[in-house]
Structure formats: C-alpha cells, structure tokens
Amino acid sequence: LRNPWRFRFDAIDGAAYLCDVGENDFEEIDEVLPGDFLGWPWREANLVVSRPTCPEPGGDGANVYKPPIVAVPHGAGATAIISAGMYRPVAGAKYNWASDYYGTYGDVFYGDYYKGYLRRLKKQSGVWITPAAVPGQPDATNWGTGLTSASDFLVGPDGSLWWLKQFDDTFGATTGSIHRIRNLDAVTGVTPDAPAAHALFAAPAVFRAATEFEFALATPGAVRLAIYDIAGREVRRLMDGTRDAGAARVAWDGRDAAGAPVPAGMYLARLEAAGRVERARVIRLR
C-alpha cells in the first residue's frame, strides 16, 4: 500500500475495500485480505515501477502481487479516490436497494473527492467489471454525480447509503452536511429483496480474551452458529436452535468445545439462518 484514504470492511468475509491514492499515474481500488501483497513500491496499480535505490528482488516485474480490482488513470479524472465499500442489505430495512446490487458478492462503490462522481463495480465469474447502466444513471461510467468532497460512506440501518459531504461546492469552511442515497421504489416496511438474515458481525474482530458476534433475523427460525479453524474443522458450536425475530448477540471466549483455549490464529464464524449462510473472520491473539 502507498497512500490509502478510506476503506470499508465487508461484514461477511472481512475483506477491506480500500482506495489507494497513486503516486504519478494511477488511483486504485484494492480488495484486501490477510496476507495479500499489493505490489508497492514496485507497482502502481498494474504498472511496473523501477526503483534504483530500492530494487525489486529478482528484477523489475519479477514478483507476484494481487492486482487492484480497478485502476483509474490520473488523466481520466482521478485526483483523490475514495471507497464507499461494498453494499449489503439490512434485514427488515425499508429502503434496501434492489437485489441487482447484491448477491454472493455485493457491488463495490468508489468515488473521487474532487471530481464528485460515484462508480459501481460488480464481481462476475471472479472478475470485477463496470456493469451496464441502470435507469437514471447519468452516463455509462458514472453511477452518480454531484458528490464533491465526499469523505465517508456507510450503509445505514434503513438500507440507504449515507455519505458525509465535508464541504459545500465552494469548499467553504464549516459547510459540511450528511446525505443519503435512498431506494425510492421501497414503499413497505420490508422490501421483497430484504434478506431474512442480517450479515454477521464480530466485535472486536481481533481479540485476546473474548469477542462477540451480532446478527438479526427478520422472521423467527432455526439458527446455527459455529466456529471453524482454517482447516475447516468445527471448533465450537455457539448456537443451534430456534430464535425469535430481532437482533441477537453471542459471545465466544476463545475456547473450544472441550473448554480448552484455542491457539492464536484466524477463525471463521459461520451462521446458517433462513436458508442463507453468513460468515465473519476473527483473529485470536496470544
């Protein structure tokens, strides 16, 4: 990484969708998981960069790295790229977006602080693409415009994408405001596309003594929540039964089914509810 500005963690797989401001030629969006090498200082996006005072081991271009999911040349309107993260719907929310914006993967959104556009990426067959324009979109490239000085984004409990505008369009002092991008087709308390199970969250995601998992059900039903190690072995089952609709919190003390402390490392929590599977990664420290 060179100069990351904003990033958002996906609540399901823990990936960070991160915008890295380029040095001379490109801005980039990276999908970051533990252990990823993104190429800097020998790559700027997909460009091989020669560093005479810090040469790349094995020679220029010799090393494998994880490429960005999108790279925007500076001459194509990129100044200071910013991540809006991955869109995931919220259980029971009134203004969840249409299901075209999420599936196995949610769509990733990114913008530019000074240019004010918002763009959309969709993962298809393992490749991130710019999908076809939707009705109302200003052009084939930009999903939205007019978001100058956007400094942060978050999907709210109503299913809308909320964003923070640091300044008005004159960039005057103390002129910030909060806005939301709302689904105007949503007219009922629960949209047809609303999931029956809320994404699984872990807090803290990196812990020593204990962590807590949170999710919500739109309707009553069977729930199974278990912890697995990186080899896929079940370490402990935290919940296996029926629950009423609403939010739920379950603590894990870092112990296995026999009550012994588990080794330090990465673990996967898997929630099965309402025909859906949600996942969250946690890391236990020594």
N, C-alpha and C positions, 0 to 999 in steps of 0.2 A: 504494500500500500504506500501511496505517496502522500496524499492530502485528502483524506475522507472528510466530507462535510456532514452529511446526515445519513443515518441508516435506521432500518426497521427490522426487527426480528419477526420471522414468521412463527406464529404461536404453535403450529402443528409440527414442523420438522426442525425448528430452531435456526434455520438459515437466516443470515443477515443479508438484506438487500441494500447495498451500500454504493453511494456515489463518490467517486474518486476524481477530484479536480486535477486535470492534466498539467503537465509542465509546459510544453510548447505546441503540441499538435492535437491532442485528443482529450475529451472528457469520457468517462466510462462508468458503467453500472456493473457491479460485481455481485455474484451470488456466492456468499462466503460461508463455508462450513469448517469445523475444526480441522486443522492440518493443511488447509489449502495454501498453496504458494501462488501468488497472483502476478509474479514476474518482475516487480520493481526491485532494483533500479535499472534492470536490463530490458524492460518492456514498458512502453507507454501505450496502453490498450494492446493492440496486436503488433505494434511497431517495434522492431528490434533496435535497441539503443546501445551504441558503443560507448563504453566508459573507460577511457585510457587509464585514469587514475584509480579505477575500481573495476578491473576487467571481469567479465563473466567467466566462471570456471568452465574450462573446456572450449572457450572461444565464443564469439558473438553468435547468439541463436542456438546454443548447444543444449540448453536446459528446458525440460518440460515444465509448463506452468498452466494454470487454469485461466482461460481467456475470459474476458468480460462478456456479459450477456448482450450488451450493446455498447458501441463506441461512436461518439459524435465528434466529427472534426471541428476544430475551432472555426474554420471558415464557413461552417454550415449552421451557425447560430448558437454555438455553445460558448458560454462565458463562465458560468458557475453552476454546475449541475447539482441537483438536489433530489433526494429519494423521497417518494411518498409511500414506499413499501408495497407489500402485497395485499390486495383486497381480499378479505374473508368476511362472509356474512355473520350476523349475530343472531343467535337463537331468539325467535319471537319478536325481532325488531320490526318496527313499522316501515322503515324506509330502506330495507335491504335492496341492493341492486339486483337486476335480473341475473339469472343463472349463467348467462353467457360470460359473466365476469369472474366466474369461479367454477371449479370442478375439482379434479385431483389436485391441480395447482390453481391458486388464484392468479389473476392478472397483476402484473407489476406496473406501477406508475412512477414516472420521474418527470422532473421539470427543470427549468433554468431560472435562477434567482432574478436575473436582469432581463431576460427575454420574455418571461411570463407565460410560456407555454406549458402544457401538461400532456405527456405522451404515454401511450399504453403498449405493454408487451404481453404476449401470450405464449405459453410453452406448449408446443405441439410436437409430438414424437421426439421429445428430448431436445428440441431446438427452439430458441426464443425468437419470435417473429413479431412484426408490427401487423396486427390483424386488420381486416377490412374496416373501413369507416362505418360508424353507426349513424342513424338518423340524428341530425342536429350537430354533428361534428363539423368544425369549421373547415377542415381540409383533410386530405388523406394521411398526413403526417401527424398533425396535432389533434389530440382528442379534445383539448380545451385550450383556451387562450385567456388573457387578462389576469393571470396570476402573478403579476410582478411582485417581487420581494417576498415571495412565499418562503418562510423559514422553517416550517414544520408541518407535518400531516399526521392524522390519526383517525382510524375508523372508530366512530363513537358508538355508544350503546343503542342508538337509534338506527344503526346500519349505514348512516351517511359518512362520507369522507369529509372530516373537518380539517381546515387549514388555517394557519396563522400568517397574516399579512403584516410584516414588520413595519412597513411604512405605507403611506398612500402613494399615488403615482408620481407625486412631486418629490418623494423621498424626504418629506419634511419631518422634523423631529417630533416625537411623541404623537404619531399619527397611526399607530398600529390598530389592527382590527382582526376579528375572528369571523370566518365564513364556513359554510358547509356546502357540499355538493350532494344534493338530495335526489332520490328517485321520485319523480313527480307522478309516476304511474301507480305508486303504492297508496292505496286508499283504505286498507283494512289494518287491523291490529297485527296480523301475521300475514305476510305475503305468501303466495303459493310457493315461492322459491326458498322460503326461510328454512334452514336446516332444523331437524329435530334435536340435534345435539350441538351444543356450543363447543368451539375449539377448546382444547385442553391447554391450560396454562400452568407453569411451575414457577413458584417464587419462594426463595431465590433459586435460580437455575444452577448456580454454583454454590455448594453448601458444604459444611463440615458436619454439623450435628443433625440437622433436620431440614426438610423442605416441605412445601405444601402445594398440592395440586387443586386446581379450581376448574369447574366446568358447570354447565347448566343444561337442563332438559326443558324443551318446550312442552312435552307431554310426559305423563308417568310411563315407566317402562323398566325393562331389565337393563342392568348396568354391570359391566365387568371392567375393573381397572387393575392392571398388573404391571410389575416392574420386570424388565428383562436386562440381561447383560449384553455386551456387544457380540457375543457368540450366539445370541438368540435364546438362551436358557432363561426360563422363568425364575426370578429371584424371590419374588414375594407377590402375593395377591392381596391388594388393599381393599378391594370391594368386589362382591359377586352376589348380586341380588336385585331386588326391585327398589326403585326410588320414586318419590313424588316429583312432579314438575318443579322447576326452580333451580336456584344455584346450589352447588354442593362444594364442600372443601374437604380434602382428605390429606392428612399428614403422613409423611414417611420419615422414620427416624434413622434411615440408612442401615437397617438391619434386614437380614434375610428371613425366610420362613421359620428357621430354627432359632431366631433371635440373636444370631451372631452378626457383628458388624461386617458389612461388605467392604471389599478392598476399594481403595481410591480408584477413580476412573469414570468413564462415561456409562450412563444407563439410559434406557428407553422406557418411558411410561406409555402404555397402550390402553386406550379407552375404547370399549365397544358399547355402543348405545344406539338404539333406534335405527339399526341397520347400517350405521356409519362407524368408521374407525378413525379415531383422532390420536395423534402421537405428540409427545414432548420429550426433548432430551434434557437430562440433568447431568451434572458433573459433581462427584463427591471428592472432596479434598481430604488429605491425610489429617 
